[in-house]
Amino acid sequence: MPRRLFAAAAAALSIAGYLSGVETARADQQPYTPAPTPSNGQLGYESGISGYFQNWFVRSDYARATQPHWMTPLVTVTPRLEQEVRYDQYWQSLGNGADVDSYGSGKGLELIPTTTNEVLINVPAYLVRTEHNPASGWGDWPFLVVKQRLLSANEESGNYIVTAFLGLQAPVGSEAFSNNAWIVTPTIAGGKGWGPFDIQSTLSMAMPASHGDVIGYAMLWNMALQLHFAQYFWPEFETNLTHWFGGVRDGKTQLMLTPGLVLGRFHLVGRVNAAIGAGYQFAVTPKLQTEPALTPLYNHAWIVSARMPF
C-alpha cells in the first residue's frame, strides 16, 4: 500500500509541475466579481426541454459565480454546488489485523441542474478486505444526493454559504459489506471565508429504515479548515466525528483527524479542469474495541482524491 501511495503522490506532483505553466480555469482564477443575473430565457427555463439543456452551462456557471470558490475538501462534503467527475481511493487499516481498500469510495458524477441545486449520482465502492476475514465485493450504493443551496455570496459579496442535503443509500452490497438497510441522511452544511482562509462544515444524521437495533442512528459532524496560497495549493485540516444512538455502538463517539493537501484547479481543455489531493486520516478516540462491534470503524487510512470539474 505505501508503494501505491508514493506512486500516486509522485504522479500528483508531476502533474502539478507540468500544469503549473498551463492556463488555469478562467471561472475560478480570475478576480471574483458579482455575476450578472440572467433572465429566465437566458437560463433556458422558458425554452422547453431543448432550451433547458442548451443553456445548462449558463446556469451552472451562474451558480458557481454566486458562491465562494473554495476547494472541495477530502472528506467533508462541501456546501458549495460543484459540477465534476470524482474518484476517491481509501487504504484503510482497521486496527484488528485487517486492511480494506475502497475503490471509488462512493463518489461519481456531480451536476448543477439549476442555479441553486446540485445532484450527485454516485457509484458504489468496490471493497477488498485482506489479512483478517478476507472478502471482496461491492458496498452499499449511496446512489443519490440532492443539494439545495439556501444562502450564498461570493468573495466580493460576503464569502459564505448555507446548503441543505438529502442522501439516499440502497442496500445492494455484497454480504460481507452491506448494512442490509436503506439509509436516509439529511444534512445541513455551511461555510465562511476570510481572505485565503475558509471553514466548511456539515452536520448530518444517518437514519436506517430497518435494522436500527443493530446499525443505530449515526450523527456525523465534519469540519474542514482550509488555506489557499500560491494559486494552486489548498492545505487543509479536517475533524470527522461520529456519535451513535442505539444499535451495537450505542453511546460511542468516534473522532478522526485528517490533515491533507489538494492541488488545483488546473485547466486541461475547454471547460475541463483538474484537481488532485491526498491526506492521512487517523482515529483519536475511542480506544480500539472489537466487541460488540469494531469501533472506531478503522484505525487510520490514506486517502487520494481526483476530480475533474467542468
Secondary structure as UniProt FT lines:
FT   HELIX           2..19
FT   TURN            20..21
FT   HELIX           26..29
FT   HELIX           40..43
FT   TURN            44..46
FT   HELIX           48..54
FT   HELIX           56..65
FT   STRAND          84..93
FT   STRAND          99..104
FT   TURN            105..106
FT   STRAND          108..111
FT   STRAND          117..122
FT   STRAND          126..130
FT   STRAND          135..138
FT   STRAND          141..153
FT   TURN            155..158
FT   STRAND          160..170
FT   TURN            175..177
FT   STRAND          183..194
FT   TURN            195..196
FT   STRAND          197..208
FT   HELIX           212..215
FT   STRAND          217..227
FT   TURN            230..232
FT   STRAND          233..245
FT   TURN            248..251
FT   STRAND          253..269
FT   TURN            270..271
FT   STRAND          272..285
FT   STRAND          300..309
//
